[in-house]
Amino acid sequence: MEWLSICTPNYTHDAFIRYGLRLGTDVICEKPLVMNPYNIDNLMQVEQETGHKAYTILQLRLHDSIVALKKKVDAGPKDKVYDVDLTYITSRGKWYYASWKGDVHKSGGVATNIGVHFYDMLQWVFGSVKQNIVHVMSFDRVAGYLELEKARVRYFLSINAECLPENAVQGEKKTYRTLNIDGDEFEFSAGFTELHTKSYQKILTGEGFRISESRPCIEIVSQIRHSEPIGLKGDYHPLAKMPLAKHPFGWDEKR
């Protein structure tokens, strides 16, 4: 066996990557690579000990529109700071809360489970994090503010269909994704279907993303998970004002 591909629950990734490396195979792990930044340090040590490599999937870095956006930002004025609003709502049913995904200790919560690719994309395009503030965080949503080297980002992520805008509801859409940059909508809804295939192809040719490249986005989601929300203060996403929902099972689970 030459490769081990890991598509298991988030909290098991670290153990299975270690297992694969020590078994004598190279490893491919789906998102999120691990739950905490320190896991990456330990895995890199196992790579050195075994001589085998672990790769992760950072698929939005391969999206044509996002690659073009990064080139535009890199070629733009060095002191330019963009105003960015990220909104991502992907409806999930009660099954979500009954599974490991509904347990913050196993999934990492909403930010980790559905947001890690977006956080990776944002820091890849606009630079490293200078400030990470959480305004609202519950079992079905997270809203906050990221100050990056070249962007001020307000974000809202949710798995609750009640957060969908009216135009999405009327169109019977269960997912709503938008990125607004300096008042203009950045279109990247198309072009997702082949990103996984392209990711695996690059790994097999030695061009894949090594686990160290996941560190920035893992640091972001880990900081979010361990943050205390400050409420509706400062520069927050407009949807952060939406009333919080009650857990469908009545659990007192804020994250």
N, C-alpha and C positions, 0 to 999 in steps of 0.2 A: 504494500500500500504506500503510495507516494504522497497523497493528500488527504486531509481530514477537513471537511466543510461543516461548520457549526451553525445550526439554525435552531437553537434551543432557547428556552426562557432566559431572559437577560442575566439573572443572578447566577446561572450555571456557566456562563461563558469563560470566566477566568479559570475554573477548574478543568474544563474541557480543552482549553488551549494548552494548558500545562500537560494534560494527558497526551494530547496529540504530539507535542514537541518531544516529550520523553519516550513516546512510542516509536519515534524515529521518522515522523512525517512532517512535512510542511503543513501549515494550517491556514484556512480561510475562515474568518469569523464575521457573521452578519452584525448589523448595528444593534445596540450600542456595543462597542468592543468590550467594555467592562463598566462597572458601576462607579469606580473611584479612580482618581489619578494614580494613587500609589500602586494599584494593580498593574499599571503599565510598567512601572519600574521593575516590579518583580518578574513580569513576563519577559522583559528584555534581558534580565539576568538568566532566565531559563533558556532563552535563545542562544546566549553566549555559551552556556554549559553544554547544550546539545548540538550546536552547529546547525540547527534547523530554523526556519523563518516562519513568522506569523504575519498574515496580511489581514486588512480589514476593508470594508466596503464604504467608501465615501463617494457615493454615486453622483451627487450633485456637482462635484468638481469636473465631471465628464459631460455635463449638459451643455450643449452648444451655446445656448443663450447666456448661461452663467459664465462660461469661458469668455465669451465676448464682453460681458459686463466687467469681468476682472481686468481684461486688457484695457478697456476704456478707463476704468478707475486708475489703473497703474500709469496710464499715459497722461492722465489729467493733472491739474495743478496739485503740487505737493501739499498745499495747505487747505485744499478743498475738503469740507466736511459735509456729507450728505445727510439729509433727513429721511429716515426709512421707517415705514410701517409694515410689519409682517402680520398677516392674519391667516391662520390655518385652523379650520374646523372640519373634523372628520368624524361623522356620527358613529357611535358604537351603542350596541344594545346592552341589556342586562347581563348577557353572557360575559361581557368584558369585566364587569365588577366581580363576578363569581369566579373568574379565572385568576391566574397568577398576575395578569396584567393589572388587575385592580388592587394589588397589594404593593404599596410603595417600596417595601423592603425587597421585593422580588423583581419589580419592573423599573423602579426608580421614579415612578410617577409620570404625569403627563409630559413634562418637559423632556424627560429622558426617552420615553417610549415613542412619542410622535414628533418630538422637536429636534432630536440630536442632529439629523441631517441638515436642518435649516440653520442651526447654530454653527455647524461646521462651515456651511456655505458662506454665512455672513462674515465670520472671522477670516476666512480664506480670501474673500473679496475685499473687505474693508479694513483688515488689520486686527491686531490683538486687542484684548479687552482692557479698558481703563477703569470701567465702573460697571457693576452688575447689581441692579436693584430689582427686587420682586415687589410688585404692588398687590397682587391677588394670587392666591394659590389654594386650590381645593382639590377634591377627588376627581373633578371633571374639567378643570381648566387651570391655566396659569397665565398671568399677564405681568409684564415687567419692562424694564428699560436697560439696554446695553449701550454703553458709550464705548465705541471702538476708535481706533486711530483716525479713521476717515468716515465715521458715520455715527449718528445718534439714532438708535433703533428702539422703537416702541413695538412690542409684540403681544399677540394674544393667540393662545392655542387652546383648543377645547375639543372634547369628544362628545359634547352634548348637542343634540340636534336643535334644541331650543335656542341655541346661540347663532344658528344659521340666519343670514340676511334674508329678507323677504323674496328677493329675486331668485335666490337659490331654492327656497321652499316652493315657489310657484313653478319652477322648472324641475321639481322633483329630484333635485340633486342632494346627495348625502354628504358631499365634500365641497368645501369652499376654500380656495387657496388664492391669496393675492399678496403681491409685494409692491408697495408704493414707494417710489424714490423721487424725492423733491417734487411731490405733487403729481407725478406721472406714474401710471400703472406699468409695472414691468411684467411683460407676458412671458411666462415659462411653463404654462400648463401642459403644453404638448412636449413631446420628446422624451417622455419618461419610460416608454415601453421597452427600450433596448438597453437602458443604462446598466441593468444587472448583468446582461450578457457581455456588454463592453467591459464591465468591471472585472469579470472572471477571465475574459480574454487577455486583458492587460496583466493580470496576475500570472497567468500561465506563460506569458512571454517575458516575465521578470520586471514588468513596469508597474506593478500594483502598489497600493498604498501600504506602507509598513505601519506597524502598530504605534510607533512613536508619533506618526502624523495625526493620530486621533487625540492626542493629549489636549489640545486647546478646547475641542468641543466637549470632551469628558470633564475637563475642569469647569466649563461653563455650567453644564447640567448638574454637576456635583454641588457647585456653589449655590445654584438655584434651590436644589433639594434641601440644603441645610440652612437656607435663609429664612428669616422671619419677615413675612410680608409687612410692608409699611402702610398699606391702605392707599386710598386715592389722594396721594400727595405728589407734588412735582409734575413731571411730564409723563403722563400715563396714556396708554392706548384707549381710545374712545369706548371700546367694548368692555373695558375693565369695569365700567359702571353698571353692567347688567347685574340684576339680583342673583345671588348665589342660589343654586338648587339644593334640594335635600337629597341625600344619598338614597337611591332606590330601595336599598335594604335597611335603611334606618341606621346605618353604622355611623358612628362619630369619627369619621375618617376625613381629615382635612386635606390630605394629600394623596 
